[in-house]
Amino acid sequence: MSNAARGQAPRHPYLEVFASMRIAAMLALGFASGLPLALSSGTLQAWLTIEGLDIGTIGFFTLAGLPYTFKFLWAPLMDRFEPPRIGRRRGWLVFTQVGLAIACFAMASLDPARQVPAVGAVAVAIAFLSASQDIVFDAYRSDLLAPDERGAGAAVSVLGYRLAMLVSGGLALVLADLWLGWPDTYRLMGVLMALAAVVSLLVPRLARPEAAQAPVLRELAGFAALLVAGAGVFWLSRRLPADWLGQDRFAHLAWDTVSMLAAGAAALFAARAAGFPSFLEPWDAFFSRRRAAWLLAMIVLYKLGDAFAGSLSTTFLIRGAQFTPAEVGAVNKILGLAATIVGALAGGAWLARRSLYRALMVFGLLQAVSNFGYWLIAVLPKSYALMASAIGFENLCGGMGTAAFVAFLMALTDRRHSAAQYALLSALAAVGRVYVGPASGVLVEAFGWPDFFMLTVVAALPGIALLWWLRAEVLALDPEPGQPRD
């Protein structure tokens, strides 16, 4: 009997999706995924600064975040192997979260002023376990959610992730400074991670897919070959003389790109030659899709303009627009965070009723248009209202685009290889975010801030054009292929 027949008000489809227990699990696990990020980066840097470490040492600690960049290398092994008894994906979630809790307590027992190497080792351990947790959470979300739940799941995941970053970032600094001190603040974060492990024991179980498994030694030999070949080629490329490049920063940037591509190609060749099934099978399965290479290109390009605009936004607001760090922090962090959360939830609600293709197109266009706000700040007199409006609108559109983009990545993921495929796809998505930093600095020096922000709008257009060209492939990812829900 329908709600109307029972005399109840009809419920909107997107409200029913958000009420799902599976979506509630996404909120809790999204929070657990976001909590460790600042503990090996911003929050740790603040502690090191308070302890009086020199800027060179503090800068060296940024390398602790490297596991996030290379997590796709061990993601196949997390598809292939599972801790026993707890359940598919849940075992790795519990393992990484307990490990993070232990690492937080270990960090709390150290003195950064006297035990710098040990603090660095624990920071790397936190980043490695956090990146591993992200691999499993992304795979679990892709495996668990039905197609019509992807938008809501992506939105709620972003909400939990952002709230956790606020807790381990801004709130942790306040707690450490005013009440608890740094060691007890890290212990509190460890308790929260332990509670997350309890929650992971309660989330829905997944059935293990039926698939033949390669021998363990073959998997490990292939993994070792991939690492040795990739690292070896990159090391050799950095030892080659580069004097012929002169002082041209664009040339050096291009050479760095060639080095990374050569290392990646060598790693893939070695994995293929040695036989690394857990790494190769996800790629082979993905490339069995029609226009697979173009879909990968779209993953790289879709948020490229957004990544360009955000890469130097804080520097621009302080140095280019002459706002104070306190003003930028209050508006950019607090208002930006709130706008991102609202945008992600709005994007999830849209996706519950409309096609994935339409959401990607509308939000992609809004992301491009939102970059004009920074251009206005660059060309108009200093205005707090303009800064707040531009940042709020840019983060709102970015949040909607992120919800749709995460849903898109989930739709592309094969559940037989969800950990490996999602890690690989998300690594490609991060190429733009990671790589645009050096390129952005070069472009600002060459053209100035106003022209740079106009270029960020242009940088968003290839991804939108590619999305339009691939509309049939994207529409086919919806629950009813080719039939938009609006």
Secondary structure as GFF3:
##gff-version 3
##sequence-region A 1 486
A	DSSP	alpha_helix	13	18	.	.	.	ID=ss1
A	DSSP	alpha_helix	21	34	.	.	.	ID=ss2
A	DSSP	three_ten_helix	37	40	.	.	.	ID=ss3
A	DSSP	alpha_helix	42	50	.	.	.	ID=ss4
A	DSSP	alpha_helix	55	60	.	.	.	ID=ss5
A	DSSP	three_ten_helix	61	65	.	.	.	ID=ss6
A	DSSP	alpha_helix	66	69	.	.	.	ID=ss7
A	DSSP	three_ten_helix	71	73	.	.	.	ID=ss8
A	DSSP	alpha_helix	75	80	.	.	.	ID=ss9
A	DSSP	alpha_helix	90	108	.	.	.	ID=ss10
A	DSSP	alpha_helix	116	144	.	.	.	ID=ss11
A	DSSP	three_ten_helix	147	149	.	.	.	ID=ss12
A	DSSP	alpha_helix	150	166	.	.	.	ID=ss13
A	DSSP	pi_helix	167	171	.	.	.	ID=ss14
A	DSSP	alpha_helix	172	178	.	.	.	ID=ss15
A	DSSP	alpha_helix	182	202	.	.	.	ID=ss16
A	DSSP	alpha_helix	216	239	.	.	.	ID=ss17
A	DSSP	three_ten_helix	243	245	.	.	.	ID=ss18
A	DSSP	alpha_helix	249	274	.	.	.	ID=ss19
A	DSSP	alpha_helix	277	286	.	.	.	ID=ss20
A	DSSP	alpha_helix	292	301	.	.	.	ID=ss21
A	DSSP	alpha_helix	304	311	.	.	.	ID=ss22
A	DSSP	alpha_helix	313	315	.	.	.	ID=ss23
A	DSSP	pi_helix	316	320	.	.	.	ID=ss24
A	DSSP	alpha_helix	325	328	.	.	.	ID=ss25
A	DSSP	pi_helix	329	335	.	.	.	ID=ss26
A	DSSP	alpha_helix	336	353	.	.	.	ID=ss27
A	DSSP	alpha_helix	356	370	.	.	.	ID=ss28
A	DSSP	alpha_helix	372	379	.	.	.	ID=ss29
A	DSSP	alpha_helix	384	412	.	.	.	ID=ss30
A	DSSP	three_ten_helix	415	417	.	.	.	ID=ss31
A	DSSP	alpha_helix	418	447	.	.	.	ID=ss32
A	DSSP	alpha_helix	449	469	.	.	.	ID=ss33
A	DSSP	alpha_helix	471	475	.	.	.	ID=ss34
###
